Amino acid sequence: MSRFFSSELSGIEPYVPGEQPKDRKYIKLNTNESPFPPSPDVLDAVTREQTADLRLYSDPTAAELVNALAEVFGTDPQNVFVGNGSDEVLAFAFYAYGEKGFTGPDISYGFYPVFSQFFGIDYSTVALKSDLSLDPCDLINAKGSIVFANPNAQTGLYLTPEQIRSVVESDPDRVVIVDEAYIDFGGESVIPLTKEYKNLLVVGTFSKSRSLAGARVGFAVGDGELISDLNTLKFSFNPYNLNRLSIVAGAAAVRDTEYTAKCTAEIIRVREWLKKELTDRGFEMTDSMANFLLVSHPGISGKDYFQRLRERGVLVRYLGDERIKNCVRITVGSAEQMEALVRETDNILAEVDK
Ligand SMILES: *Cc1c(COP(=O)(O)O)cnc(C)c1O
């Protein structure tokens, strides 16, 4: 740290992203990316001409992408905001609605407390129950704005739209942010509820189900006034937050709903297969509705399992949070990748059994 760094920021603990290794070719199951390439329509949309146009600024309203999202979600463009990944969208939303603090689950997306620190916002947590499920009543009693991922990050556990409605309805004077990064893997989105409630903001990403993590595209859907708040912040910070190629890639990806449905159906099929295979081998896990499983095994510590997989060329995520310190998080990849994971797991279990 230099002596010039603002003293207010000196204590900040940055988010630690999952490894993006370059030294060796791993089966990469640590950051919940898609094993499938983007829609063929995306590959066609990013042309040489589009690339040549990079000399020009991008459309600050990203209208092509906003319109595509509005069409697919059956809402109005004025109800859609887009950002440079949903991380940026969440950052704007924290800044906009953090005056009275935020509350989120004690185990969830690691970025929520980091944003709070960044913006000097109080962040409180509610404890997940012992089975790692989230009780909506605990959120109802919480103070300030509310944020949670649904399905929840790390656990994959899911609240129904009616449970979320009860949280949103409990206090119309606070904003509820529902982070739907993993909603396309079997859950039901609460985007339709944004038409009924002025205090509900639904955030989504192209990084998981739409195979565009590297393009950095995220969005929010909500009442026109909330969206207008986010645009006020964006136009006070970085008006051209989406680059030209990401706008056209994103628009093509969101319109190809058939391709997304095909990819997510395959992930769900493989996820259920993997649940059974690992359960048969003595693993315990939450009943994830996302594209990852949070698993533990009585015969091996989470950290040891993670390290042994890594030595064998399979990269999963060891999160280390106290309550899930014996678990690893495994991204559900292709059937072939999951077969390799199970094979290496058998080898590891045979080793530790001796
Ligand atoms: C992956 C993830 C994000 C971030 O998505 P980007 O659009 O890649 O920034 C946000 N929230 C949750 C819960 C995630 O898992």
The ligand as an ORCA input file, in Angstrom:
! r2SCAN-3c Opt
* xyz 0 1
  C     -21.234    -15.491    -10.647
  C     -22.082    -14.670     -9.756
  C     -22.221    -13.300     -9.945
  C     -21.322    -12.516    -10.865
  O     -21.634    -12.610    -12.139
  P     -20.903    -11.702    -13.240
  O     -22.066    -11.343    -14.101
  O     -19.924    -12.602    -13.896
  O     -20.297    -10.509    -12.594
  C     -23.122    -12.602     -9.158
  N     -23.817    -13.228     -8.200
  C     -23.676    -14.539     -7.962
  C     -24.459    -15.164     -6.872
  C     -22.793    -15.290     -8.734
  O     -22.632    -16.574     -8.461
*
